[in-house]
């Protein structure tokens, strides 16, 4: 079994929408991944990657709103 860090799947720097839109999308992903089986390797990896991508977008949107992202 090979391993790769989650950031391998980030797809580059996030290009966030508004904080409100990012929150809606993140909430939807949380709902969708809630039924993932921790006993299913593919479900676990898929959930981890999609949650990481959404959280990166949300964090970037918050930083943009605060004027703190380079």
LUMLUMDREN-2810 file (N, C-alpha, C; in Angstrom, 1 decimal):
<atoms>
<atom><aa>X</aa><ch>A</ch><at>N</at><xx>0.8</xx><yy>-1.2</yy><zz>0.0</zz></atom>
<atom><aa>X</aa><ch>A</ch><at>CA</at><xx>0.0</xx><yy>0.0</yy><zz>0.0</zz></atom>
<atom><aa>X</aa><ch>A</ch><at>C</at><xx>0.9</xx><yy>1.2</yy><zz>0.0</zz></atom>
<atom><aa>X</aa><ch>A</ch><at>N</at><xx>0.7</xx><yy>2.1</yy><zz>-0.9</zz></atom>
<atom><aa>X</aa><ch>A</ch><at>CA</at><xx>1.4</xx><yy>3.4</yy><zz>-1.0</zz></atom>
<atom><aa>X</aa><ch>A</ch><at>C</at><xx>0.7</xx><yy>4.4</yy><zz>-0.2</zz></atom>
<atom><aa>X</aa><ch>A</ch><at>N</at><xx>1.4</xx><yy>5.4</yy><zz>0.2</zz></atom>
<atom><aa>X</aa><ch>A</ch><at>CA</at><xx>0.7</xx><yy>6.5</yy><zz>0.9</zz></atom>
<atom><aa>X</aa><ch>A</ch><at>C</at><xx>1.1</xx><yy>7.9</yy><zz>0.2</zz></atom>
<atom><aa>X</aa><ch>A</ch><at>N</at><xx>0.2</xx><yy>8.8</yy><zz>0.3</zz></atom>
<atom><aa>X</aa><ch>A</ch><at>CA</at><xx>0.4</xx><yy>10.2</yy><zz>-0.2</zz></atom>
<atom><aa>X</aa><ch>A</ch><at>C</at><xx>-0.2</xx><yy>11.1</yy><zz>0.8</zz></atom>
<atom><aa>X</aa><ch>A</ch><at>N</at><xx>0.5</xx><yy>12.3</yy><zz>1.0</zz></atom>
<atom><aa>X</aa><ch>A</ch><at>CA</at><xx>-0.1</xx><yy>13.3</yy><zz>1.9</zz></atom>
<atom><aa>X</aa><ch>A</ch><at>C</at><xx>-1.4</xx><yy>13.8</yy><zz>1.3</zz></atom>
<atom><aa>X</aa><ch>A</ch><at>N</at><xx>-2.3</xx><yy>14.3</yy><zz>2.1</zz></atom>
<atom><aa>X</aa><ch>A</ch><at>CA</at><xx>-3.6</xx><yy>14.8</yy><zz>1.6</zz></atom>
<atom><aa>X</aa><ch>A</ch><at>C</at><xx>-3.3</xx><yy>16.0</yy><zz>0.7</zz></atom>
<atom><aa>X</aa><ch>A</ch><at>N</at><xx>-2.3</xx><yy>16.8</yy><zz>1.0</zz></atom>
<atom><aa>X</aa><ch>A</ch><at>CA</at><xx>-2.1</xx><yy>18.0</yy><zz>0.2</zz></atom>
<atom><aa>X</aa><ch>A</ch><at>C</at><xx>-1.8</xx><yy>17.7</yy><zz>-1.3</zz></atom>
<atom><aa>X</aa><ch>A</ch><at>N</at><xx>-1.5</xx><yy>16.4</yy><zz>-1.6</zz></atom>
<atom><aa>X</aa><ch>A</ch><at>CA</at><xx>-1.2</xx><yy>16.0</yy><zz>-2.9</zz></atom>
<atom><aa>X</aa><ch>A</ch><at>C</at><xx>-2.5</xx><yy>16.2</yy><zz>-3.8</zz></atom>
<atom><aa>X</aa><ch>A</ch><at>N</at><xx>-3.6</xx><yy>16.2</yy><zz>-3.2</zz></atom>
<atom><aa>X</aa><ch>A</ch><at>CA</at><xx>-4.9</xx><yy>16.3</yy><zz>-3.9</zz></atom>
<atom><aa>X</aa><ch>A</ch><at>C</at><xx>-5.5</xx><yy>17.7</yy><zz>-3.9</zz></atom>
<atom><aa>X</aa><ch>A</ch><at>N</at><xx>-4.8</xx><yy>18.7</yy><zz>-3.4</zz></atom>
<atom><aa>X</aa><ch>A</ch><at>CA</at><xx>-5.4</xx><yy>20.0</yy><zz>-3.2</zz></atom>
<atom><aa>X</aa><ch>A</ch><at>C</at><xx>-5.8</xx><yy>20.7</yy><zz>-4.4</zz></atom>
<atom><aa>X</aa><ch>A</ch><at>N</at><xx>-5.1</xx><yy>20.5</yy><zz>-5.5</zz></atom>
<atom><aa>X</aa><ch>A</ch><at>CA</at><xx>-5.4</xx><yy>21.2</yy><zz>-6.8</zz></atom>
<atom><aa>X</aa><ch>A</ch><at>C</at><xx>-5.0</xx><yy>22.6</yy><zz>-6.8</zz></atom>
<atom><aa>X</aa><ch>A</ch><at>N</at><xx>-4.0</xx><yy>23.0</yy><zz>-6.1</zz></atom>
<atom><aa>X</aa><ch>A</ch><at>CA</at><xx>-3.5</xx><yy>24.4</yy><zz>-6.1</zz></atom>
<atom><aa>X</aa><ch>A</ch><at>C</at><xx>-4.1</xx><yy>25.2</yy><zz>-5.1</zz></atom>
<atom><aa>X</aa><ch>A</ch><at>N</at><xx>-3.8</xx><yy>26.5</yy><zz>-5.2</zz></atom>
<atom><aa>X</aa><ch>A</ch><at>CA</at><xx>-4.3</xx><yy>27.5</yy><zz>-4.2</zz></atom>
<atom><aa>X</aa><ch>A</ch><at>C</at><xx>-5.8</xx><yy>27.6</yy><zz>-4.4</zz></atom>
<atom><aa>X</aa><ch>A</ch><at>N</at><xx>-6.5</xx><yy>27.8</yy><zz>-3.2</zz></atom>
<atom><aa>X</aa><ch>A</ch><at>CA</at><xx>-7.9</xx><yy>27.9</yy><zz>-3.3</zz></atom>
<atom><aa>X</aa><ch>A</ch><at>C</at><xx>-8.3</xx><yy>29.2</yy><zz>-3.9</zz></atom>
<atom><aa>X</aa><ch>A</ch><at>N</at><xx>-9.5</xx><yy>29.2</yy><zz>-4.6</zz></atom>
<atom><aa>X</aa><ch>A</ch><at>CA</at><xx>-10.1</xx><yy>30.4</yy><zz>-5.2</zz></atom>
<atom><aa>X</aa><ch>A</ch><at>C</at><xx>-11.5</xx><yy>30.6</yy><zz>-4.6</zz></atom>
<atom><aa>X</aa><ch>A</ch><at>N</at><xx>-11.5</xx><yy>31.1</yy><zz>-3.4</zz></atom>
<atom><aa>X</aa><ch>A</ch><at>CA</at><xx>-12.8</xx><yy>31.0</yy><zz>-2.6</zz></atom>
<atom><aa>X</aa><ch>A</ch><at>C</at><xx>-13.9</xx><yy>32.0</yy><zz>-3.1</zz></atom>
<atom><aa>X</aa><ch>A</ch><at>N</at><xx>-15.1</xx><yy>31.6</yy><zz>-2.8</zz></atom>
<atom><aa>X</aa><ch>A</ch><at>CA</at><xx>-16.2</xx><yy>32.5</yy><zz>-3.0</zz></atom>
<atom><aa>X</aa><ch>A</ch><at>C</at><xx>-16.4</xx><yy>33.3</yy><zz>-1.7</zz></atom>
<atom><aa>X</aa><ch>A</ch><at>N</at><xx>-17.5</xx><yy>33.8</yy><zz>-1.5</zz></atom>
<atom><aa>X</aa><ch>A</ch><at>CA</at><xx>-17.8</xx><yy>34.6</yy><zz>-0.2</zz></atom>
<atom><aa>X</aa><ch>A</ch><at>C</at><xx>-17.8</xx><yy>33.6</yy><zz>1.0</zz></atom>
<atom><aa>X</aa><ch>A</ch><at>N</at><xx>-17.6</xx><yy>34.1</yy><zz>2.2</zz></atom>
<atom><aa>X</aa><ch>A</ch><at>CA</at><xx>-17.7</xx><yy>33.3</yy><zz>3.4</zz></atom>
<atom><aa>X</aa><ch>A</ch><at>C</at><xx>-19.0</xx><yy>32.6</yy><zz>3.4</zz></atom>
<atom><aa>X</aa><ch>A</ch><at>N</at><xx>-20.1</xx><yy>33.3</yy><zz>3.2</zz></atom>
<atom><aa>X</aa><ch>A</ch><at>CA</at><xx>-21.4</xx><yy>32.6</yy><zz>3.2</zz></atom>
<atom><aa>X</aa><ch>A</ch><at>C</at><xx>-21.5</xx><yy>31.4</yy><zz>2.3</zz></atom>
<atom><aa>X</aa><ch>A</ch><at>N</at><xx>-21.0</xx><yy>31.6</yy><zz>1.0</zz></atom>
<atom><aa>X</aa><ch>A</ch><at>CA</at><xx>-21.1</xx><yy>30.6</yy><zz>0.1</zz></atom>
<atom><aa>X</aa><ch>A</ch><at>C</at><xx>-20.2</xx><yy>29.4</yy><zz>0.5</zz></atom>
<atom><aa>X</aa><ch>A</ch><at>N</at><xx>-19.0</xx><yy>29.7</yy><zz>1.0</zz></atom>
<atom><aa>X</aa><ch>A</ch><at>CA</at><xx>-18.1</xx><yy>28.7</yy><zz>1.4</zz></atom>
<atom><aa>X</aa><ch>A</ch><at>C</at><xx>-18.7</xx><yy>27.9</yy><zz>2.6</zz></atom>
<atom><aa>X</aa><ch>A</ch><at>N</at><xx>-19.4</xx><yy>28.6</yy><zz>3.5</zz></atom>
<atom><aa>X</aa><ch>A</ch><at>CA</at><xx>-20.0</xx><yy>27.9</yy><zz>4.6</zz></atom>
<atom><aa>X</aa><ch>A</ch><at>C</at><xx>-21.1</xx><yy>27.0</yy><zz>4.2</zz></atom>
<atom><aa>X</aa><ch>A</ch><at>N</at><xx>-21.9</xx><yy>27.4</yy><zz>3.2</zz></atom>
<atom><aa>X</aa><ch>A</ch><at>CA</at><xx>-23.0</xx><yy>26.6</yy><zz>2.6</zz></atom>
<atom><aa>X</aa><ch>A</ch><at>C</at><xx>-22.4</xx><yy>25.3</yy><zz>2.0</zz></atom>
<atom><aa>X</aa><ch>A</ch><at>N</at><xx>-21.3</xx><yy>25.5</yy><zz>1.2</zz></atom>
<atom><aa>X</aa><ch>A</ch><at>CA</at><xx>-20.7</xx><yy>24.3</yy><zz>0.5</zz></atom>
<atom><aa>X</aa><ch>A</ch><at>C</at><xx>-20.1</xx><yy>23.4</yy><zz>1.6</zz></atom>
<atom><aa>X</aa><ch>A</ch><at>N</at><xx>-19.4</xx><yy>24.0</yy><zz>2.6</zz></atom>
<atom><aa>X</aa><ch>A</ch><at>CA</at><xx>-18.8</xx><yy>23.1</yy><zz>3.6</zz></atom>
<atom><aa>X</aa><ch>A</ch><at>C</at><xx>-19.8</xx><yy>22.4</yy><zz>4.4</zz></atom>
<atom><aa>X</aa><ch>A</ch><at>N</at><xx>-21.0</xx><yy>23.0</yy><zz>4.7</zz></atom>
<atom><aa>X</aa><ch>A</ch><at>CA</at><xx>-22.0</xx><yy>22.3</yy><zz>5.4</zz></atom>
<atom><aa>X</aa><ch>A</ch><at>C</at><xx>-22.6</xx><yy>21.2</yy><zz>4.6</zz></atom>
<atom><aa>X</aa><ch>A</ch><at>N</at><xx>-22.7</xx><yy>21.4</yy><zz>3.3</zz></atom>
<atom><aa>X</aa><ch>A</ch><at>CA</at><xx>-23.2</xx><yy>20.3</yy><zz>2.4</zz></atom>
<atom><aa>X</aa><ch>A</ch><at>C</at><xx>-22.3</xx><yy>19.2</yy><zz>2.4</zz></atom>
<atom><aa>X</aa><ch>A</ch><at>N</at><xx>-21.0</xx><yy>19.4</yy><zz>2.3</zz></atom>
<atom><aa>X</aa><ch>A</ch><at>CA</at><xx>-20.0</xx><yy>18.4</yy><zz>2.2</zz></atom>
<atom><aa>X</aa><ch>A</ch><at>C</at><xx>-20.0</xx><yy>17.6</yy><zz>3.6</zz></atom>
<atom><aa>X</aa><ch>A</ch><at>N</at><xx>-20.1</xx><yy>18.3</yy><zz>4.7</zz></atom>
<atom><aa>X</aa><ch>A</ch><at>CA</at><xx>-20.2</xx><yy>17.7</yy><zz>6.0</zz></atom>
<atom><aa>X</aa><ch>A</ch><at>C</at><xx>-21.4</xx><yy>16.7</yy><zz>6.0</zz></atom>
<atom><aa>X</aa><ch>A</ch><at>N</at><xx>-22.5</xx><yy>17.1</yy><zz>5.5</zz></atom>
<atom><aa>X</aa><ch>A</ch><at>CA</at><xx>-23.7</xx><yy>16.3</yy><zz>5.5</zz></atom>
<atom><aa>X</aa><ch>A</ch><at>C</at><xx>-23.5</xx><yy>15.1</yy><zz>4.6</zz></atom>
<atom><aa>X</aa><ch>A</ch><at>N</at><xx>-22.9</xx><yy>15.3</yy><zz>3.4</zz></atom>
<atom><aa>X</aa><ch>A</ch><at>CA</at><xx>-22.6</xx><yy>14.2</yy><zz>2.4</zz></atom>
<atom><aa>X</aa><ch>A</ch><at>C</at><xx>-21.6</xx><yy>13.2</yy><zz>3.0</zz></atom>
<atom><aa>X</aa><ch>A</ch><at>N</at><xx>-20.7</xx><yy>13.6</yy><zz>3.7</zz></atom>
<atom><aa>X</aa><ch>A</ch><at>CA</at><xx>-19.6</xx><yy>12.7</yy><zz>4.2</zz></atom>
<atom><aa>X</aa><ch>A</ch><at>C</at><xx>-20.0</xx><yy>12.0</yy><zz>5.5</zz></atom>
<atom><aa>X</aa><ch>A</ch><at>N</at><xx>-21.0</xx><yy>12.5</yy><zz>6.1</zz></atom>
<atom><aa>X</aa><ch>A</ch><at>CA</at><xx>-21.4</xx><yy>11.9</yy><zz>7.4</zz></atom>
<atom><aa>X</aa><ch>A</ch><at>C</at><xx>-21.7</xx><yy>10.4</yy><zz>7.4</zz></atom>
<atom><aa>X</aa><ch>A</ch><at>N</at><xx>-22.1</xx><yy>9.9</yy><zz>6.2</zz></atom>
<atom><aa>X</aa><ch>A</ch><at>CA</at><xx>-22.5</xx><yy>8.5</yy><zz>6.1</zz></atom>
<atom><aa>X</aa><ch>A</ch><at>C</at><xx>-21.3</xx><yy>7.7</yy><zz>5.6</zz></atom>
<atom><aa>X</aa><ch>A</ch><at>N</at><xx>-20.1</xx><yy>8.3</yy><zz>5.4</zz></atom>
<atom><aa>X</aa><ch>A</ch><at>CA</at><xx>-19.0</xx><yy>7.5</yy><zz>4.9</zz></atom>
<atom><aa>X</aa><ch>A</ch><at>C</at><xx>-18.6</xx><yy>6.5</yy><zz>6.0</zz></atom>
<atom><aa>X</aa><ch>A</ch><at>N</at><xx>-18.3</xx><yy>5.3</yy><zz>5.6</zz></atom>
<atom><aa>X</aa><ch>A</ch><at>CA</at><xx>-17.9</xx><yy>4.2</yy><zz>6.5</zz></atom>
<atom><aa>X</aa><ch>A</ch><at>C</at><xx>-16.4</xx><yy>4.3</yy><zz>6.8</zz></atom>
<atom><aa>X</aa><ch>A</ch><at>N</at><xx>-16.1</xx><yy>4.3</yy><zz>8.1</zz></atom>
<atom><aa>X</aa><ch>A</ch><at>CA</at><xx>-14.7</xx><yy>4.4</yy><zz>8.5</zz></atom>
<atom><aa>X</aa><ch>A</ch><at>C</at><xx>-14.1</xx><yy>3.0</yy><zz>8.3</zz></atom>
<atom><aa>X</aa><ch>A</ch><at>N</at><xx>-14.8</xx><yy>2.0</yy><zz>7.9</zz></atom>
<atom><aa>X</aa><ch>A</ch><at>CA</at><xx>-14.3</xx><yy>0.7</yy><zz>7.6</zz></atom>
<atom><aa>X</aa><ch>A</ch><at>C</at><xx>-14.0</xx><yy>0.5</yy><zz>6.1</zz></atom>
<atom><aa>X</aa><ch>A</ch><at>N</at><xx>-14.4</xx><yy>1.5</yy><zz>5.3</zz></atom>
<atom><aa>X</aa><ch>A</ch><at>CA</at><xx>-14.2</xx><yy>1.5</yy><zz>3.9</zz></atom>
<atom><aa>X</aa><ch>A</ch><at>C</at><xx>-13.1</xx><yy>2.5</yy><zz>3.5</zz></atom>
<atom><aa>X</aa><ch>A</ch><at>N</at><xx>-12.0</xx><yy>1.9</yy><zz>3.1</zz></atom>
<atom><aa>X</aa><ch>A</ch><at>CA</at><xx>-10.8</xx><yy>2.8</yy><zz>2.8</zz></atom>
<atom><aa>X</aa><ch>A</ch><at>C</at><xx>-11.1</xx><yy>3.9</yy><zz>1.8</zz></atom>
<atom><aa>X</aa><ch>A</ch><at>N</at><xx>-11.8</xx><yy>3.5</yy><zz>0.7</zz></atom>
<atom><aa>X</aa><ch>A</ch><at>CA</at><xx>-12.1</xx><yy>4.5</yy><zz>-0.3</zz></atom>
<atom><aa>X</aa><ch>A</ch><at>C</at><xx>-13.0</xx><yy>5.6</yy><zz>0.2</zz></atom>
<atom><aa>X</aa><ch>A</ch><at>N</at><xx>-14.0</xx><yy>5.3</yy><zz>1.0</zz></atom>
<atom><aa>X</aa><ch>A</ch><at>CA</at><xx>-14.9</xx><yy>6.3</yy><zz>1.7</zz></atom>
<atom><aa>X</aa><ch>A</ch><at>C</at><xx>-14.1</xx><yy>7.2</yy><zz>2.5</zz></atom>
<atom><aa>X</aa><ch>A</ch><at>N</at><xx>-13.2</xx><yy>6.6</yy><zz>3.3</zz></atom>
<atom><aa>X</aa><ch>A</ch><at>CA</at><xx>-12.4</xx><yy>7.4</yy><zz>4.3</zz></atom>
<atom><aa>X</aa><ch>A</ch><at>C</at><xx>-11.5</xx><yy>8.4</yy><zz>3.5</zz></atom>
<atom><aa>X</aa><ch>A</ch><at>N</at><xx>-10.8</xx><yy>7.9</yy><zz>2.5</zz></atom>
<atom><aa>X</aa><ch>A</ch><at>CA</at><xx>-10.0</xx><yy>8.8</yy><zz>1.7</zz></atom>
<atom><aa>X</aa><ch>A</ch><at>C</at><xx>-10.8</xx><yy>9.9</yy><zz>1.0</zz></atom>
<atom><aa>X</aa><ch>A</ch><at>N</at><xx>-11.8</xx><yy>9.5</yy><zz>0.4</zz></atom>
<atom><aa>X</aa><ch>A</ch><at>CA</at><xx>-12.7</xx><yy>10.5</yy><zz>-0.3</zz></atom>
<atom><aa>X</aa><ch>A</ch><at>C</at><xx>-13.2</xx><yy>11.6</yy><zz>0.6</zz></atom>
<atom><aa>X</aa><ch>A</ch><at>N</at><xx>-13.7</xx><yy>11.2</yy><zz>1.8</zz></atom>
<atom><aa>X</aa><ch>A</ch><at>CA</at><xx>-14.2</xx><yy>12.1</yy><zz>2.7</zz></atom>
<atom><aa>X</aa><ch>A</ch><at>C</at><xx>-13.1</xx><yy>13.1</yy><zz>3.2</zz></atom>
<atom><aa>X</aa><ch>A</ch><at>N</at><xx>-11.9</xx><yy>12.5</yy><zz>3.5</zz></atom>
<atom><aa>X</aa><ch>A</ch><at>CA</at><xx>-10.8</xx><yy>13.3</yy><zz>4.0</zz></atom>
<atom><aa>X</aa><ch>A</ch><at>C</at><xx>-10.4</xx><yy>14.4</yy><zz>3.0</zz></atom>
<atom><aa>X</aa><ch>A</ch><at>N</at><xx>-10.3</xx><yy>13.9</yy><zz>1.7</zz></atom>
<atom><aa>X</aa><ch>A</ch><at>CA</at><xx>-9.8</xx><yy>14.8</yy><zz>0.7</zz></atom>
<atom><aa>X</aa><ch>A</ch><at>C</at><xx>-10.9</xx><yy>16.0</yy><zz>0.4</zz></atom>
<atom><aa>X</aa><ch>A</ch><at>N</at><xx>-12.1</xx><yy>15.6</yy><zz>0.3</zz></atom>
<atom><aa>X</aa><ch>A</ch><at>CA</at><xx>-13.1</xx><yy>16.6</yy><zz>0.0</zz></atom>
<atom><aa>X</aa><ch>A</ch><at>C</at><xx>-13.3</xx><yy>17.6</yy><zz>1.2</zz></atom>
<atom><aa>X</aa><ch>A</ch><at>N</at><xx>-13.2</xx><yy>17.1</yy><zz>2.4</zz></atom>
<atom><aa>X</aa><ch>A</ch><at>CA</at><xx>-13.3</xx><yy>17.9</yy><zz>3.6</zz></atom>
<atom><aa>X</aa><ch>A</ch><at>C</at><xx>-12.1</xx><yy>18.9</yy><zz>3.6</zz></atom>
<atom><aa>X</aa><ch>A</ch><at>N</at><xx>-10.9</xx><yy>18.4</yy><zz>3.3</zz></atom>
<atom><aa>X</aa><ch>A</ch><at>CA</at><xx>-9.7</xx><yy>19.3</yy><zz>3.3</zz></atom>
<atom><aa>X</aa><ch>A</ch><at>C</at><xx>-9.9</xx><yy>20.4</yy><zz>2.3</zz></atom>
<atom><aa>X</aa><ch>A</ch><at>N</at><xx>-10.4</xx><yy>20.0</yy><zz>1.1</zz></atom>
<atom><aa>X</aa><ch>A</ch><at>CA</at><xx>-10.5</xx><yy>21.0</yy><zz>0.0</zz></atom>
<atom><aa>X</aa><ch>A</ch><at>C</at><xx>-11.5</xx><yy>22.1</yy><zz>0.5</zz></atom>
<atom><aa>X</aa><ch>A</ch><at>N</at><xx>-12.7</xx><yy>21.7</yy><zz>1.0</zz></atom>
<atom><aa>X</aa><ch>A</ch><at>CA</at><xx>-13.7</xx><yy>22.6</yy><zz>1.5</zz></atom>
<atom><aa>X</aa><ch>A</ch><at>C</at><xx>-13.2</xx><yy>23.5</yy><zz>2.6</zz></atom>
<atom><aa>X</aa><ch>A</ch><at>N</at><xx>-12.5</xx><yy>22.9</yy><zz>3.6</zz></atom>
<atom><aa>X</aa><ch>A</ch><at>CA</at><xx>-12.0</xx><yy>23.7</yy><zz>4.7</zz></atom>
<atom><aa>X</aa><ch>A</ch><at>C</at><xx>-10.9</xx><yy>24.7</yy><zz>4.2</zz></atom>
<atom><aa>X</aa><ch>A</ch><at>N</at><xx>-10.1</xx><yy>24.3</yy><zz>3.2</zz></atom>
<atom><aa>X</aa><ch>A</ch><at>CA</at><xx>-9.1</xx><yy>25.3</yy><zz>2.7</zz></atom>
<atom><aa>X</aa><ch>A</ch><at>C</at><xx>-9.8</xx><yy>26.4</yy><zz>2.0</zz></atom>
<atom><aa>X</aa><ch>A</ch><at>N</at><xx>-10.9</xx><yy>26.1</yy><zz>1.3</zz></atom>
<atom><aa>X</aa><ch>A</ch><at>CA</at><xx>-11.7</xx><yy>27.2</yy><zz>0.7</zz></atom>
<atom><aa>X</aa><ch>A</ch><at>C</at><xx>-12.3</xx><yy>28.1</yy><zz>1.7</zz></atom>
<atom><aa>X</aa><ch>A</ch><at>N</at><xx>-12.9</xx><yy>27.5</yy><zz>2.8</zz></atom>
<atom><aa>X</aa><ch>A</ch><at>CA</at><xx>-13.5</xx><yy>28.3</yy><zz>3.8</zz></atom>
<atom><aa>X</aa><ch>A</ch><at>C</at><xx>-12.5</xx><yy>29.2</yy><zz>4.5</zz></atom>
<atom><aa>X</aa><ch>A</ch><at>N</at><xx>-11.4</xx><yy>28.6</yy><zz>4.9</zz></atom>
<atom><aa>X</aa><ch>A</ch><at>CA</at><xx>-10.3</xx><yy>29.4</yy><zz>5.5</zz></atom>
<atom><aa>X</aa><ch>A</ch><at>C</at><xx>-9.8</xx><yy>30.5</yy><zz>4.7</zz></atom>
<atom><aa>X</aa><ch>A</ch><at>N</at><xx>-9.6</xx><yy>30.3</yy><zz>3.4</zz></atom>
<atom><aa>X</aa><ch>A</ch><at>CA</at><xx>-9.2</xx><yy>31.3</yy><zz>2.4</zz></atom>
<atom><aa>X</aa><ch>A</ch><at>C</at><xx>-10.2</xx><yy>32.4</yy><zz>2.3</zz></atom>
<atom><aa>X</aa><ch>A</ch><at>N</at><xx>-11.5</xx><yy>32.1</yy><zz>2.3</zz></atom>
<atom><aa>X</aa><ch>A</ch><at>CA</at><xx>-12.6</xx><yy>33.1</yy><zz>2.3</zz></atom>
<atom><aa>X</aa><ch>A</ch><at>C</at><xx>-12.6</xx><yy>34.0</yy><zz>3.5</zz></atom>
<atom><aa>X</aa><ch>A</ch><at>N</at><xx>-12.4</xx><yy>33.4</yy><zz>4.7</zz></atom>
<atom><aa>X</aa><ch>A</ch><at>CA</at><xx>-12.3</xx><yy>34.2</yy><zz>5.9</zz></atom>
<atom><aa>X</aa><ch>A</ch><at>C</at><xx>-11.1</xx><yy>35.1</yy><zz>5.9</zz></atom>
<atom><aa>X</aa><ch>A</ch><at>N</at><xx>-10.0</xx><yy>34.6</yy><zz>5.5</zz></atom>
<atom><aa>X</aa><ch>A</ch><at>CA</at><xx>-8.8</xx><yy>35.4</yy><zz>5.4</zz></atom>
<atom><aa>X</aa><ch>A</ch><at>C</at><xx>-9.0</xx><yy>36.5</yy><zz>4.4</zz></atom>
<atom><aa>X</aa><ch>A</ch><at>N</at><xx>-9.6</xx><yy>36.3</yy><zz>3.2</zz></atom>
<atom><aa>X</aa><ch>A</ch><at>CA</at><xx>-9.9</xx><yy>37.3</yy><zz>2.2</zz></atom>
<atom><aa>X</aa><ch>A</ch><at>C</at><xx>-10.8</xx><yy>38.4</yy><zz>2.8</zz></atom>
<atom><aa>X</aa><ch>A</ch><at>N</at><xx>-11.8</xx><yy>37.9</yy><zz>3.5</zz></atom>
<atom><aa>X</aa><ch>A</ch><at>CA</at><xx>-12.7</xx><yy>38.9</yy><zz>4.1</zz></atom>
<atom><aa>X</aa><ch>A</ch><at>C</at><xx>-12.0</xx><yy>39.8</yy><zz>5.1</zz></atom>
<atom><aa>X</aa><ch>A</ch><at>N</at><xx>-11.1</xx><yy>39.3</yy><zz>5.8</zz></atom>
<atom><aa>X</aa><ch>A</ch><at>CA</at><xx>-10.3</xx><yy>40.0</yy><zz>6.8</zz></atom>
<atom><aa>X</aa><ch>A</ch><at>C</at><xx>-9.1</xx><yy>40.8</yy><zz>6.2</zz></atom>
<atom><aa>X</aa><ch>A</ch><at>N</at><xx>-8.9</xx><yy>40.6</yy><zz>4.9</zz></atom>
<atom><aa>X</aa><ch>A</ch><at>CA</at><xx>-7.8</xx><yy>41.2</yy><zz>4.2</zz></atom>
<atom><aa>X</aa><ch>A</ch><at>C</at><xx>-6.4</xx><yy>40.7</yy><zz>4.6</zz></atom>
<atom><aa>X</aa><ch>A</ch><at>N</at><xx>-6.4</xx><yy>39.4</yy><zz>5.0</zz></atom>
<atom><aa>X</aa><ch>A</ch><at>CA</at><xx>-5.2</xx><yy>38.8</yy><zz>5.6</zz></atom>
<atom><aa>X</aa><ch>A</ch><at>C</at><xx>-4.5</xx><yy>37.8</yy><zz>4.7</zz></atom>
<atom><aa>X</aa><ch>A</ch><at>N</at><xx>-5.1</xx><yy>37.5</yy><zz>3.5</zz></atom>
<atom><aa>X</aa><ch>A</ch><at>CA</at><xx>-4.5</xx><yy>36.6</yy><zz>2.6</zz></atom>
<atom><aa>X</aa><ch>A</ch><at>C</at><xx>-3.6</xx><yy>37.3</yy><zz>1.6</zz></atom>
<atom><aa>X</aa><ch>A</ch><at>N</at><xx>-2.4</xx><yy>36.8</yy><zz>1.4</zz></atom>
<atom><aa>X</aa><ch>A</ch><at>CA</at><xx>-1.5</xx><yy>37.5</yy><zz>0.4</zz></atom>
<atom><aa>X</aa><ch>A</ch><at>C</at><xx>-2.1</xx><yy>37.4</yy><zz>-1.0</zz></atom>
</atoms>
